Amino acid sequence: MTGESPSEMLDRLRDEHPDWDISAHPLGLGLWTAEYRSEDGRSIHYIVCHTGDELDARMAEQAREQADRLAGRAMDVIDRAVSEGRLPG
């Protein structure tokens, strides 16, 4: 438990993840949800949790995974540039 009220946690999650549409208790279901749609509309990611703390943890995990994917892509670009002689090895 973080000590935040549900509305404070909701505001914080929205601030930390501006590309996601985050809701608490949509339609009175007692669930917390987060939805991300790619700009081209071809990809939708949806996370559903029972509590704000659970959603907070899942969103942090998702952010770490995204950062790891981006770092891997950056390393691939650098490796390719080195192998093609565009960057010193």
C-alpha positions in Angstrom: 0.0 0.0 0.0 1.5 3.4 -1.0 -0.5 5.6 1.4 -2.1 7.5 -1.6 -5.8 7.9 -2.0 -7.2 6.2 -5.1 -7.7 9.5 -6.8 -4.1 10.5 -6.0 -2.8 7.2 -7.3 -4.9 7.6 -10.5 -3.5 11.1 -11.1 0.1 9.9 -10.5 -0.3 6.9 -12.9 -1.8 9.2 -15.5 1.1 11.6 -15.1 3.7 8.8 -15.2 2.2 7.1 -18.3 0.7 9.9 -20.5 0.3 7.6 -23.5 -2.0 5.3 -21.6 -5.7 5.8 -20.9 -6.0 4.8 -17.2 -9.3 4.4 -15.4 -10.3 3.3 -11.9 -13.5 1.4 -11.3 -14.8 1.8 -14.9 -18.6 1.2 -15.1 -18.6 0.4 -11.4 -16.8 -2.9 -11.8 -14.2 -2.3 -9.1 -11.3 -2.7 -11.6 -8.4 -0.6 -12.6 -7.6 -0.5 -16.3 -4.9 0.9 -18.6 -5.2 1.0 -22.4 -2.6 1.9 -24.9 -3.2 2.2 -28.7 -0.4 2.7 -31.1 -0.5 5.8 -33.3 -1.3 3.7 -36.4 -4.1 1.8 -34.6 -2.6 -1.6 -35.3 -1.6 -2.4 -31.7 -3.7 -2.3 -28.5 -2.3 -3.2 -25.1 -4.8 -3.5 -22.2 -4.1 -4.2 -18.6 -6.8 -5.0 -16.0 -6.2 -5.3 -12.3 -8.2 -5.5 -9.1 -6.4 -2.8 -7.2 -4.5 0.4 -7.9 -1.3 -1.0 -6.3 -1.5 -4.0 -8.7 -1.9 -1.7 -11.7 1.0 0.5 -10.4 3.2 -2.6 -10.3 2.1 -3.8 -13.8 2.6 -0.4 -15.3 6.1 -0.2 -13.8 6.9 -3.7 -15.2 5.5 -2.6 -18.6 7.7 0.5 -18.6 10.8 -1.5 -17.8 10.1 -4.0 -20.6 9.6 -1.1 -23.0 12.8 0.5 -22.0 14.7 -2.8 -22.4 13.2 -3.2 -25.9 14.2 0.3 -26.9 17.7 -0.2 -25.5 18.0 -3.5 -27.5 16.9 -1.7 -30.7 19.5 1.1 -30.1 22.3 -1.4 -29.6 21.2 -3.2 -32.9 21.5 0.2 -34.7 24.9 0.9 -33.2 26.2 -2.6 -34.0 25.0 -2.3 -37.6 26.6 1.1 -38.0 29.9 -0.3 -36.6 29.8 -3.3 -38.9 29.1 -1.0 -41.9 32.0 1.3 -40.9 29.8 4.3 -40.2 31.0 4.3 -36.6 34.4 3.4 -35.1 34.5 0.0 -33.5 
